[in-house]
Amino acid sequence: MSRVAKNPITIPDTASVTVDNNIVKVKGTKGELEFNMHSLVSLEINENVITVNYDEENQQSIALAGTTRSIVNNMVIGVTEGFEKKLELIGVGYRAKASGKLLELTLGFSHPIKYQLPDEVEVETPSQTEVVLKSYNKQILGQAAAEIRAFRPPEPYKGKGVRYSDEQVKRKEAKKAAGAGA
């Protein structure tokens, strides 16, 4: 039994959802998204509520129902409110500068890193060590944030690198010097 799929999705007044031949289209104030749904799952729209219909005897249908519900819910939230990811740069001399769709990072390499953002993603740099990514598409936003983090992931000894603002980095203890009798 899928517990996620049983939760209905409420559609805000600022969004509209249409289903045509297993293609779900969601339009809102922030943008427009499309999703090709699997044939084992169907959506039922009553006024401002979406429910996911699936075959409870088929294991694959049960698995797809929860995934479909989450994707459609994220689409509705994305086109109405949008999503945001914050990254922090921790390290001496680590800086970020945004200009349009280009993010320029100085991460201790011999050269600055220029990262071209996807069209759906907007970037802000409130300070030199903070990067704020915003988008209506959660999947593309997460991918862009992961690619930026991958340039210099946080290392476990000093914690230097690019990390998500809510990320906890497990720190290791540095090696101890050998004793005097060795």
MOTAPE-V943531 format. One record per pair of residues at least 12 apart in sequence whose ideal C-beta (glycine too) atoms are under 10 Angstrom apart, sorted by the first residue. I is the first residue (numbers start at 1). J is the second residue. If there is no record, write none. Layout:
# MOTAPE-V943531
[[I	J] [I	J]]
This chain:
# MOTAPE-V943531
[[1	56] [1	62] [1	65] [2	52] [2	54] [2	56] [2	61] [2	62] [2	63] [2	64] [2	65] [2	66] [2	67] [2	68] [2	69] [3	66] [4	52] [4	65] [4	66] [4	67] [4	68] [4	69] [4	70] [4	73] [5	41] [5	51] [5	52] [5	53] [5	54] [5	56] [5	61] [5	62] [5	63] [5	64] [5	65] [5	66] [5	67] [5	68] [5	69] [5	70] [6	51] [6	52] [6	65] [6	66] [6	69] [7	51] [7	52] [7	66] [7	69] [7	70] [7	73] [8	44] [8	46] [8	48] [8	49] [8	50] [8	51] [8	52] [8	69] [8	73] [9	43] [9	45] [9	48] [9	49] [9	50] [9	51] [9	52] [9	69] [9	70] [9	72] [9	73] [9	74] [9	75] [9	76] [9	77] [10	47] [10	48] [10	49] [10	50] [10	73] [10	76] [11	26] [11	28] [11	45] [11	47] [11	48] [11	49] [11	50] [11	72] [11	76] [11	80] [12	28] [12	29] [12	48] [12	76] [12	77] [12	79] [12	80] [12	81] [13	48] [13	80] [14	27] [14	28] [14	29] [14	30] [14	76] [14	79] [14	80] [14	81] [15	27] [15	28] [15	29] [15	30] [15	48] [15	75] [15	76] [15	77] [15	78] [15	79] [15	80] [15	81] [16	28] [16	32] [16	45] [16	76] [16	79] [17	43] [17	45] [17	48] [17	50] [17	72] [17	75] [17	76] [17	79] [18	45] [19	35] [19	37] [19	42] [19	43] [19	44] [19	45] [19	50] [19	72] [21	36] [21	37] [21	39] [22	35] [22	36] [22	37] [22	38] [22	39] [22	40] [22	41] [22	42] [22	43] [23	35] [23	36] [23	37] [24	36] [24	37] [24	43] [24	45] [24	50] [24	68] [24	71] [24	72] [24	75] [24	76] [25	75] [26	50] [26	72] [26	74] [26	75] [26	76] [26	77] [26	78] [26	79] [26	80] [26	136] [27	75] [27	79] [28	75] [28	76] [28	77] [28	78] [28	79] [28	80] [28	81] [28	82] [28	136] [29	79] [29	80] [29	81] [29	82] [29	136] [30	77] [30	78] [30	79] [30	80] [30	81] [30	82] [30	83] [30	120] [30	134] [30	135] [30	136] [30	137] [31	75] [31	78] [31	79] [31	80] [31	82] [31	120] [31	135] [31	136] [31	137] [32	75] [32	79] [32	136] [33	71] [33	72] [33	74] [33	75] [33	76] [33	78] [33	79] [33	120] [33	136] [33	137] [33	138] [33	139] [34	75] [35	68] [35	71] [35	72] [35	74] [35	75] [37	52] [37	64] [37	68] [37	71] [37	72] [38	54] [38	60] [38	61] [38	63] [38	64] [38	65] [38	67] [38	68] [39	61] [39	64] [40	54] [40	55] [40	58] [40	60] [40	61] [40	62] [40	63] [40	64] [40	65] [40	68] [41	53] [41	54] [41	55] [41	60] [41	61] [41	62] [41	63] [41	64] [41	65] [41	66] [41	67] [41	68] [41	69] [41	72] [42	54] [42	55] [42	65] [42	68] [43	68] [43	69] [43	72] [50	69] [50	72] [50	73] [50	76] [51	69] [52	64] [52	65] [52	66] [52	67] [52	68] [52	69] [52	70] [52	72] [52	73] [53	65] [54	66] [54	68] [54	69] [70	138] [71	138] [71	139] [73	138] [74	136] [74	137] [74	138] [74	139] [75	136] [75	137] [75	138] [75	139] [77	136] [77	138] [78	120] [78	135] [78	136] [78	137] [78	138] [78	139] [78	140] [78	141] [79	136] [79	137] [80	136] [81	136] [82	122] [82	134] [82	135] [82	136] [82	137] [82	138] [82	141] [83	121] [83	133] [83	134] [83	135] [83	136] [83	137] [83	138] [83	139] [83	140] [83	141] [83	142] [84	122] [84	124] [84	132] [84	133] [84	134] [84	135] [84	141] [84	145] [85	121] [85	131] [85	132] [85	133] [85	134] [85	135] [85	138] [85	141] [85	142] [85	144] [85	145] [85	146] [85	148] [85	149] [85	164] [85	165] [85	166] [86	124] [86	126] [86	130] [86	131] [86	132] [86	133] [86	134] [86	145] [86	163] [86	164] [86	165] [86	166] [86	167] [87	103] [87	105] [87	123] [87	125] [87	129] [87	130] [87	131] [87	132] [87	133] [87	145] [87	148] [87	149] [87	162] [87	163] [87	164] [87	165] [87	167] [88	127] [88	129] [88	130] [88	131] [88	154] [88	161] [88	162] [88	163] [88	164] [88	165] [88	166] [88	167] [89	105] [89	106] [89	107] [89	125] [89	127] [89	128] [89	129] [89	130] [89	131] [89	148] [89	152] [89	160] [89	161] [89	162] [89	163] [90	129] [90	152] [90	154] [90	155] [90	158] [90	159] [90	160] [90	161] [90	162] [90	163] [90	169] [91	106] [91	107] [91	108] [91	129] [91	152] [91	154] [91	155] [91	158] [91	159] [91	160] [91	161] [91	162] [92	108] [92	158] [92	160] [93	106] [93	107] [93	108] [93	128] [94	106] [94	107] [94	108] [94	128] [94	129] [94	152] [94	160] [94	161] [94	162] [95	107] [95	112] [95	125] [95	127] [95	128] [95	129] [96	113] [96	115] [96	123] [96	125] [96	127] [96	128] [96	129] [96	130] [96	131] [96	148] [96	162] [97	112] [97	123] [97	125] [97	128] [97	131] [98	115] [98	117] [98	122] [98	123] [98	124] [98	125] [98	126] [98	131] [98	132] [98	133] [99	114] [99	123] [99	125] [100	116] [100	117] [100	122] [100	123] [101	115] [101	116] [101	117] [101	118] [101	119] [101	121] [101	122] [101	123] [102	114] [102	115] [102	116] [102	117] [102	123] [103	115] [103	116] [103	117] [103	121] [103	123] [103	125] [103	131] [103	133] [103	144] [103	148] [104	125] [105	131] [105	148] [105	151] [105	152] [105	162] [106	128] [107	148] [107	151] [107	152] [107	160] [107	161] [107	162] [108	152] [108	160] [108	161] [109	151] [109	152] [113	148] [113	151] [113	152] [115	131] [115	144] [115	147] [115	148] [115	151] [116	144] [117	133] [117	135] [117	140] [117	141] [117	144] [117	147] [117	148] [118	135] [118	137] [118	140] [118	141] [118	143] [118	144] [118	147] [119	135] [119	137] [119	140] [120	134] [120	135] [120	136] [120	137] [120	139] [120	140] [120	141] [120	144] [121	133] [121	134] [121	135] [121	136] [121	137] [121	140] [121	141] [121	143] [121	144] [121	145] [122	134] [122	135] [122	136] [122	141] [123	135] [123	144] [123	148] [129	162] [130	165] [131	145] [131	148] [131	149] [131	162] [131	165] [132	165] [133	145] [133	148] [145	162] [145	164] [146	164] [148	162] [149	161] [149	162] [149	163] [149	164] [149	167] [150	162] [153	169] [154	167] [154	168] [154	169] [154	170] [154	171] [155	169] [155	171] [155	172] [156	169] [156	170] [156	171] [156	172] [156	173] [157	171] [157	172] [157	173] [157	174] [157	175] [158	171] [158	172] [158	174] [159	171]]
